Amino acid sequence: MSAPHEARSYRVTNPANGQVLADYESASDAAITALLERSAEAQRRWARRSVADRARIVAEVARLFDERAEKLGALITAEMGKEASSAVGEAKFCKEIFAYYATEGPRLIADTPVAVPAGANARIQRLPLGPILGVMPWNYPYYQVARFVAPNLVLGNSVILKPAENCPSSALAIADIMSEAGVPDGVYESVFATHDQIARIVADPRVQGVSLTGSERAGTAIAEHAGRNLKKVVLELGGSDPYIVLDSADVAASARLAWDTRMSNNGQACNSNKRMIVMGDIYDEFVAELVTLATGLEPGDPANLGERQFPPLASRTAAEELAAQVADAVAQGAVLHTGGTVTEDSGAYFRPAVLTDVKVGMRAYSEELFGPAAVVYRVETDEEAIALANDSQYGLGAAVFSQDAERASAVASSLEVGMTNVNIPIGQGASLPFGGVKRSGFGRELGPLGLDEFVNKRLFYAQQ
């Protein structure tokens, strides 16, 4: 995932027009010192409360996300250009995540018996570790926070959350929800920290782990700090997910589904279908439909987007970087059917693109394209599709489509990814674990696995 900018302070810049809406200063070193002490003390008290009590408060967080979805959505539309209905939908999805852990969390962290010889008993206890740091991205300012925070609160950890530099307003809104829901002071801390301060937080012996969603560069830095200080780390990094279409009874409809999936969040999703791999007998029709869908689109206001309009990317820098990746491919022989350029105004608008004939050696082949660019590859056999899909440094998700579910399942089972889907673009829900392999990171969020990351799985053995 590409960072939208490097900021010295936390700043809200409307990506539709480049207007600076708000500025926030980074935390002082003294504030970091006080935060660390407050988080550690609050965590000990929080862990002593019953899991039922913690779950009740997390359920109230869920209710407030749902109640305030419209206002929350408006904040991230202004911060990173998310189309209004998607922004509201993201806030409402957070309600589902917090509600899932409020309901299922107590059962998921209950003791698990272990078979032992007669005369003894043993069980695995799932206990909190302490303060946990979360370094969050800008592309889903609420959803990414929810999937990190919800399981840790139910478990009994305290959370220190560092938001993206361009999303401070939404971070403050989340902090307000936590406070009003009854999360005690210190159990949830949102901090506008600098990179050096984040390194200091990771190194503090009271902090027991760190989770980052973001770029490979940021993940490498966090993993280095965590490793040096022997801290557990979860990383959710980039992705270049293959989307394999083996056959179709309605090729145009299949292309429309692929396009709608690629354009979700304006293409700014780690698990977006960034590589469409299509069988030769339907390839031409599939590409033609994509071109039709992409042609003639115009920039629009993300707060009131028209049917044939597209929103901005999160920043002008992000739009220009994506255009450079596309231009590199075209210069080396790829075919740009439509779009692929940044608009001439001051906004962060990148015209949605359809790109084919991408080859090894081009940036578009090996790098993640984080925005509305559909890259389509032609293959002739299932084996060729599998080989192309696996020829990537990333391994986040994948999807395979066929009228023959058994054939699609066989291909899906051969893919080197953390999440694979058959005849659906993306399996999504609070109960479904999210995470990847290779350079897409390690660890899982959401579902039962999301509660098993920052936990002391303590063996309790008693001889009678």
Summary of the structure (lengths in Angstrom):
residues: 464
radius of gyration: 22.7
end to end distance: 54.1
largest distance: 77.5
contacts: 1683
relative contact order: 0.14
helix: 43%
strand: 22%
